[in-house]
Amino acid sequence: MPSLFEPGPYALWQLFALAVVVVCASGAAVYLIRKHVAADGDGLPDAVFWDLFAGLAIVAPAVILPALAAPWAGLLLGVLAVAAATASYFWTPRVLSRREDRRVFRHIAASNEAAAARHRSAVARWQRYELDPAHGIDYPAMSDPRQPETAALIRAMKAAERLRGGTDAGYAPAVARLEQALADAERAAGVGQDTTTRPAGRPTADPARG
């Protein structure tokens, strides 16, 4: 029976195949171990044990068995296994960090897309008091920046507008503040109140318009 590493064209391919297995298995095992450790800060989860066991189950035979036939081959494969594990150990945090950055970016993009629709709705709601003469007459405080609530609304609108169209994580909170400021300004202006509870001196809508 021919030796595993006897001279011949297939011996090099056998060694190359074992090297690929050793490098991939050791690198993948370290990557998975670091990934699971990072995901569970309370201690080593069961997944870490199985990652280590699976890696050793592949790497150990791939190094030991060739070493029995040719010690230099076992030494070479062992060095490759250690090198791959070391490279994976230092490389894995960067990979995990980039993956987390992409996940956060997707989350922010989805959140900002939903916030943009709410932003447009809030602006359209406010524009009624600017563009509709009836609303302007009924609720003049909504266009009066001297009113504290209206001034706060204008500031909130400017803050949200500055962040619109970007990937800033602060856009969605800015829209939420705009919505709250708009609700506060409407409440202070008496929007939604009937004529018996509307503040004194505020003009009422002309019934003939209805």
N, C-alpha and C positions, 0 to 999 in steps of 0.2 A: 504494500500500500504506500503510495507516494507521501512524502512528508508535506506538511502544510506549507512550509516555506522552502521547499527544494528549488534549486535553480530552474527557471523556466518562465515563459511569458505570463502564465496564470498566477504565479506566486506574488508578483507585484500587485495584481488586481485584488488578490485575496487580502493582502496587507492594506491596500487602499480602502477596501470595503470595511474592514475592521476599524480602521482609523476614523472613517466617517461615522460608524456606529458609536464608537467611544466618544468622539467629540460631541455629536448630537445628544447622546444620552446624558452625558455629564453636564453639558451646558443647559439642557432642558430641565434636568433635575434641580439644579441650583436656582434656575429662574423660577420654577414653580414653588420651591421652598421659600424663596424671598417674597414672592407674591403672596403666598398664604400667610406668612409671618406678618407682612405689612397689613394684611386685611384683618388680622386678629391680634391686637396688641396685648391681650390678656395672657398669652402663653402660646405654646406650640400646639396647634390643633392636630387632630388625627390626620388631616390631609398632608401635613408636613411629614409625618412618619411614613405614610405610603409613598410620598414623592421620593423620599430618601431610599426607601426599600426598593422601589421600582428602578431607580437609577443604579443602585448597587447591583441589583439582580441582572442588569444588562452589562454594566461596565466591568464588573469583577470577572465574569467568565471570558469576556472579550479580551481581557488583559492577561489573566492567569493561564488560560489554555494555550495561547500562542507562546507564552513564556516557557512552558514545559518543552516545547519543540525547539524554540530558538530564544534564548534569554534576551538577546538584543531586541527582538521584536516585542517582547513583553515590556522591556524598558521604554522603548519608543512609544508604545501605546499608553503606558502609564504616564509618561511625560505629557502626551497629548491630552489625556483625561484631566490631569491637574491644571494644565494651561487653559483648557476650555472651561473648567469649573471656575477658575480664578477670573477669567475674562467675563464670564456670565455674572459672577458676584458683583463686579464693579459696574457692569453695563446695565444690569437689570433695573436699578433705581431710575436711571435716565429713561428707560423704556416705559416704566410704570408712570413716571412723571409726565411724559408726553401723552400717554393714554388718558391720564386724569385731566390734563389740560384740554384735550379734545372733548372729553365728556363734559367738562364744565362749559366749554365754548358752545357745544350743542345745546346744553341746557339754557345758557344765557340767550342764544339765538331764538330758541322756541319761546322763552319768556318775553323777550323783547318784541317778537312778532305779535303775540297776544296783547302786549301792552300798547303796541302801535294802534291796534283796532280800538282799544279803550281810549287812547289819546284822541283819536279822530272823533270819537263819539262825544267826549267831554268838550272838545273845542266847538263842535257843531252845537252842542247844548248851550254853550256860553254865547255863541254868535247870535242866537235868537234875540238876546237882549241888546245886541249891537245893531243888528240888521232889520229886525222886525219892529216897526214903529209902535205897534200895540204893546209888545213886551217892554219896549223902552219907556213908554208912558206909565205902564202899570208898575214897573219895578226900576225906577231910576237909580236906585242904590247899586244895582249891578254894573252900572257904567261909571260910578263915582269912586275914583281912587282915594278919595278922602275917607271913605268908609274902611275901617280896619280889615273887615273880612274881604272886601273887594281888593284892597291893596295886597293882602296875603294871597288872594287868588291870582292876581297879575304876576306876583313873584313866582308862584308855583308854575304858572303857564310858561314863563320865561325859562325856568330851570328845566322843565320837561322838554321844551323845544330845543334847548342847547344839546341835549343828549339824544335827540331823535335821529334815527338812521344809522346809529353806530352799534358797537358791540359792547358798550359800557354796561356793567352789571347794575349800575345805579339808575338805569332808565326806567325799569319797571317800578321801583320804589318811588321815583319822581312822579310817575303817572298816578300812582296810588295817592300821593300827597296832593296832586292836582285835583283828583276826584273828590278828596275830602275837603279841600279848600273850596271847591265849587259848591258842594253840598252846604258847607258852613255859610258861604256868601248868600246862597239862595234862602237858607233858613233865616238869616239876618234881614234879608230884603223882604221877607214875608211871602216868598213863592210857595204856592200851595195852600196858603191860608185863605179862609173865606173873608167876606167883607166885614163880618162882625168882629173878627180877631185881628184884622190888618191894622198896623200901627196908625195912630192918629196923624192926620196931615198928609198921608200918602194917597195920591189920587187913585181912584178905582177905574176899572175898565168901563167904557161906555156900553150899557146894555144893548144899544142899537147896533153895535158892531157884531154882537153874537149872532 
